[in-house]
Amino acid sequence: MNQKDTESRSERGRAWRVAAVVWVAVGAAQLGLVALAGTDIPWGDAWDAEGRGLYPAWRDGTWRAADFFRAHNEHRIFWTKALDVGLFWVNGQWDPLVQLAVGAGLRAWAAAGLAAMLVRASGAGAKASGAIAAGVTLAFLPHLAWHNALWGFQSQVYFSLGFSLLALGWLGAEGGVGWRRWAGLAAGGAALLAMGGAALVPVALIGLVGLRAVERRAWTGDRWRELGPAVALLGAAWAWRVEVPEHAVLQAQSVGQWAEAFLRALAWPQVWQPAAALGLNAPLAWAVGARVLGKRRAATGEDFVVLMGGWAVAMAGAMAWSRGGSGEFAGAVPSRYGDFLALLPLVNGWCAVVLVREARAGGRAGPGSRARATSLVGAAWGLFLLVGWLGLSRETMERIIMPRVRDREAPVRLAVAFQRSGDAAVFAGQPRLLVPHPNPESVRAVLDDPRMRGGLPPSLQPERPLGPWSRAVRWVLGR
């Protein structure tokens, strides 16, 4: 075995070890949050999509294979529907706690896969691999994406994230040939059936193809080979797009409204000050801009990082447009977007480290005072990011997580009281996050549906024995 093969095996082994560490850390953290704050009461869209649509039709035999592909709002969530009906069938009842436990595993896999891809793409050594593991784990701690971590219907976020990252990694490879092309197309297609944001994966890929052509001042056959899969995915995304006319009121109603929501998303975790987006994304902008101007070459693994950044920026723009008029971005960013926006600090952190290293190595900044200035700016950038992360973490813990931990059963009590009394007044004056659905009639329709008899969540049918997966998950969670 030659030295190159030995190094390749060493890199693969290091990537697997990093992935294992990240998987355990992220999965354990999310399971811990579920154990402390999770309940088996569905919330929001789950009552309509699962309780009124999926499970009753599955039970009475009217559910068809085509229904897995039908849109839910602006998204096609094939994988979530398939997962949920599988859990319902095997467990014998609807149990959001089971969904939450499985979701923790899915999110841990996505984070672990991302860490491994970064290690492999950049050829990171032991020290850099440790930094990647720490950075990915920190970015994917569940409290800043608590909406997805505590509501069982949100697995589409994790499917979208995982498949999209695979597509970006495989299709972003230089030259775009071999098995990676077909694997990337398969992953990109799977992502389109997970959530609407995957439609922006080919947009990021096309952007990278353009960047490579501009920085090399030439359009070669490799660019065409890279462009083909991206165009194919873009065509599929356009063909499968879904428009929901009644959601037009939620869209940004002006350029200013969109711009504010867009900057808030880009400024994550400094979500209170949109202008922070300029500083927090400066490393990515600088790295890409310098390549366009011919002042630097891409570092090893940089194209994958730039792809992630491009996708996250495109996602921020899309979420600002589609929900910018809903009021959700007034002073904050909805936590359900946290799993996607967390990529931005990772990308910019990677770029910041690379730019500082290049300056210290005597690049255009020189080895003297300009290099020291670059290091100081990099340190200040990292401190600014950390302050934002700590501030958002504190606010989330104080306003959302700790109140839920102190009275975890509050949603259960409200849902059971409504089930027994049938009186929607039990929800009056209650915090929005404790009320299972804005329209009590959606909850009533599920509770009164004879097809759901015996299949309701355990807290709503305490007289019936727990399903096998419900028992196992409660044992894991210490319930």
Residue, then its C-alpha position, 0 to 999 in steps of 0.5 A: m500500500n502506497q503513502k497516498d492510500t495510507e493517508s486516504r485510509s487515515e482520513r476516512g478513519r478520522a472522518w468516521r471518528v468525528a462523525a461518531v462523536v458528533w452523532v452521540a453528542v447531538g443525539a444525546a443533547q436532543l434526547g435530553l431536551v425531549a426527556l425534559a420538555g417533550t410530551d405526546i400531545p401533537w401540535g399545530d399542523a400535525w392534527d390536520a396532516e396526521g390526525r385528520g388525514l394520514y392515520p384515519a385513511w390508513r386505517d380504513g384503507t383509503w390511503r393510496a401510494a400517490d397520497f405520500f407525494r401530495a403536497h402539504n402547504e408548499h412542501r412535498i413531505f414524502w419521507t415524513k409521511a412514510l416515516d410517520v405511517g410506519l411508526f403508527w403501523v408498527n407501534g399501533q398508535w400515534d405517539p409524538l414522543v416516538q417521533l421525537a426520539v426518531g427525529a433526534g436520531l435523524r438530526a444527529w445523523a445529519a450533523a454527523g454526516l456534515a462533520a464527516m464531509l467537512v473533515r474529508a473535503s478539507g483533509a483536516g488533521a487531528k486538531a482541525s478535526g476536533a475543531i470541526a466536531a466541536g463547531v458542528t456539535l455547538a451549532f446543532l445543540p437543539h435549544l435554538a431549534w426547539h420547535n423542530a426538536l419538540w414537535g414530532f411532525q418536523s422530521q421533514v426538516y431533518f430529511s431535507l437537511g441530510f439529503s440536501l447536504l449529500a447532494l451538495g457534497w456529491l454534485g459539487a465535486e470538481g468535474g461532476v463525473g462518475w458515481r457521484r453524479w448519480a448519487g448526487l442526483a438521487a440525493g437531490g431528488a430525495a431532498l425535493l420530496a422532503m421539503g421545499g427548501a431543497a429546490l434551492v440546492p441546484v441554485a447553489l450548485i449553479g452559483l458554484v459553477g459560475l464562480r469556478a468559471v469566473e475565477r478561472r476566466a474560462w468555460t470548459g467541458d467540466r463546467w458543462r458536466e457540473l451544470g447538467p445535474a443542477v439544471a436537471l434538479l432545477g427542472a424537477a423542482w419547478a415541475w414539483r413546485v406548489e403554490v398556496p394562494e391563501h398563503a399570499v398574505l404571509q409573504a413579504q408585501s414590500v422590498g423593505q419588509w423582505a429585506e428586513a426579514f432577510l437580514r434578520a435571517l442572515a444575522w442568526p444568531q444575532v437576530w435582534q439586529p439585522a445590520a449584524a448580517l453584514g459583519l457575520n457573513a463578511p468572511l464568506a463574502w470576502a473569501v468568495g469575492a477575493r476568488v472572483l477578483g483573482k486575489r486568492r485560490a480556493a482552499t482545500g474543501e472550500d467549494f463544499v463550504v461555499l456551496m453550503g453557504g450559498w444554499a443557506v443564503a438562498m434559504a434565508g431569502a426564500m423564507a423571508w419572502s414566503r413568510g416575511g409578511s406574517g409577523e414572525f420576523a418582527g424582532a426575531v427569527p422563528s426557531r423552526y428555521g434554526d437547523f438551516l440557518a445554523l449552517l451560516p455561522l459554521v460556513n463563516g467560521w470556516c472561512a474566517v479561520v482559513l483567511v487568518r491562516e492565509a494571512r499568517a502564512g504570508g499571503r497578500a496581507g503579508p507576515g507583519s502588521r497586516a497579518r496581526a490585524t487580520s488575526l485580531v479581526g478574526a478573533a473579534w468576529g468570533l467573539f461577536l458570534l459567541v455573544g450572539w449565540l449566548g444571548l439567543s441561548r439565554e433568551t430561549m432558555e428563559r422564555i421557552i425551555m425552562p418554563r416548559v421543563r418546570d411544567r412539562e405536562a401543561p399541554v397534556r392537561l389542556a388537551v385532556a381537559f378539552q377531550r373530557s369537556g369538549d369546551a374550547a374555553v379551556f384554551a382561553g388565555q393560555p400561551r399559544l405554545l400550550v394550545p394544541h391547535p389554533n382551531p379547536e375544531s381540528v382537535r375535536a375532529v380527531l378526538d371524535d373520529p371513530r377511525m382513531r379509536g385506540g390509535l390516539p396518543p397515550s395521554l389521550q387514551p390512558e386506559r389502553p396499553l402502550g405500543p411497543w415503541s412507546r414503551a421503549v422510548r419512555w424507558v430511554l427517556g426515563r419516563 
